[in-house]
Amino acid sequence: MTARELRVDWPECRARGLCHELLPELVDLDEWGYPIVHGSVTDDLMPDARSAVRACPRRALRLVEGRR
């Protein structure tokens, strides 16, 4: 089984919050607007996760796959 997760490149992130707007099921924002990712990306959320990665203006969000 492959686990898929969203990862944030913290030095690149500028807390715009677009990832939360596109994927509120997995991304919350902290008090400064930086993303907090909760859990793995399920199959039904994969299209939204890909959209959030593509839409990140700083390319600070990425989708990673690994083995569970």
C-alpha positions as a Markdown table, in Angstrom:
| # | Residue | x | y | z |
|---|---|---|---|---|
| 1 | Met | 0.0 | 0.0 | 0.0 |
| 2 | Thr | 1.3 | 3.5 | -0.9 |
| 3 | Ala | 0.9 | 6.3 | 1.6 |
| 4 | Arg | 0.5 | 9.8 | 0.1 |
| 5 | Glu | 1.1 | 12.9 | 2.1 |
| 6 | Leu | 1.4 | 16.6 | 1.7 |
| 7 | Arg | 4.7 | 18.2 | 2.8 |
| 8 | Val | 5.4 | 21.9 | 3.3 |
| 9 | Asp | 8.8 | 23.5 | 2.4 |
| 10 | Trp | 8.8 | 25.8 | 5.4 |
| 11 | Pro | 11.5 | 28.3 | 4.1 |
| 12 | Glu | 9.5 | 28.8 | 0.9 |
| 13 | Cys | 6.0 | 29.1 | 2.4 |
| 14 | Arg | 4.7 | 32.6 | 2.9 |
| 15 | Ala | 1.5 | 31.7 | 4.6 |
| 16 | Arg | -0.9 | 32.7 | 1.8 |
| 17 | Gly | -3.5 | 30.1 | 2.9 |
| 18 | Leu | -4.4 | 29.0 | -0.6 |
| 19 | Cys | -3.7 | 25.3 | 0.3 |
| 20 | His | -6.3 | 25.6 | 3.1 |
| 21 | Glu | -8.9 | 27.1 | 0.8 |
| 22 | Leu | -8.4 | 24.3 | -1.7 |
| 23 | Leu | -8.1 | 21.4 | 0.7 |
| 24 | Pro | -9.7 | 22.3 | 4.1 |
| 25 | Glu | -10.2 | 18.6 | 4.8 |
| 26 | Leu | -6.4 | 18.1 | 5.3 |
| 27 | Val | -5.0 | 21.6 | 5.8 |
| 28 | Asp | -5.6 | 23.9 | 8.7 |
| 29 | Leu | -3.8 | 27.2 | 9.3 |
| 30 | Asp | -2.0 | 28.2 | 12.5 |
| 31 | Glu | -2.4 | 31.6 | 14.1 |
| 32 | Trp | 0.1 | 33.2 | 11.6 |
| 33 | Gly | -1.6 | 31.6 | 8.5 |
| 34 | Tyr | 1.0 | 28.8 | 8.0 |
| 35 | Pro | -0.4 | 25.4 | 7.0 |
| 36 | Ile | -0.8 | 22.5 | 9.3 |
| 37 | Val | -1.3 | 19.2 | 7.4 |
| 38 | His | -3.4 | 16.5 | 9.1 |
| 39 | Gly | -3.3 | 12.9 | 7.9 |
| 40 | Ser | -2.6 | 11.2 | 4.6 |
| 41 | Val | -4.2 | 12.0 | 1.3 |
| 42 | Thr | -7.0 | 9.6 | 0.5 |
| 43 | Asp | -8.0 | 8.6 | -3.0 |
| 44 | Asp | -11.1 | 10.8 | -2.9 |
| 45 | Leu | -8.9 | 13.8 | -1.9 |
| 46 | Met | -6.2 | 13.2 | -4.5 |
| 47 | Pro | -7.6 | 15.6 | -7.2 |
| 48 | Asp | -7.9 | 18.4 | -4.6 |
| 49 | Ala | -4.4 | 17.7 | -3.2 |
| 50 | Arg | -2.9 | 17.9 | -6.7 |
| 51 | Ser | -4.8 | 21.2 | -7.3 |
| 52 | Ala | -3.4 | 22.6 | -4.0 |
| 53 | Val | 0.1 | 21.6 | -5.0 |
| 54 | Arg | -0.2 | 23.2 | -8.4 |
| 55 | Ala | -1.8 | 26.4 | -7.1 |
| 56 | Cys | 0.8 | 27.1 | -4.4 |
| 57 | Pro | 2.4 | 30.4 | -5.5 |
| 58 | Arg | 5.7 | 29.6 | -3.8 |
| 59 | Arg | 5.8 | 25.9 | -4.8 |
| 60 | Ala | 6.1 | 25.2 | -1.1 |
| 61 | Leu | 3.6 | 22.3 | -1.1 |
| 62 | Arg | 4.4 | 18.9 | -2.5 |
| 63 | Leu | 2.8 | 15.5 | -2.6 |
| 64 | Val | 5.1 | 12.7 | -1.6 |
| 65 | Glu | 4.5 | 9.0 | -1.9 |
| 66 | Gly | 6.0 | 6.3 | 0.2 |
| 67 | Arg | 5.4 | 2.8 | 1.5 |
| 68 | Arg | 3.4 | 2.2 | 4.6 |
